[in-house]
Amino acid sequence: MGTLVIDCDRCAVRGAACHDCVVSVLLGPPVGVVWDADERRAVDALAEAGMVPRLRLVPASDRKPA
């Protein structure tokens, strides 16, 4: 697990899922975020404990056609 770059502008569910995304809860709706492996594990642990919602990022390039 390396660095995770979260580019909200490229998220396929931006708008519809922002209210339930850990990025919006922790930081507000940012343009982009970079988390290293330690930060990602910490956010995952917070989500597992129910303290924050899960990351809802769906990169547009990874989105499956409907």
Buried (B, 14 or more C-beta within 10 A) or exposed (E): EEEBEBBBEBBBBBEEBBEEBBBBBEEEEEEEBEBEEEEBEEBBEBBEEEEBBEBBBBEEEEEEEE
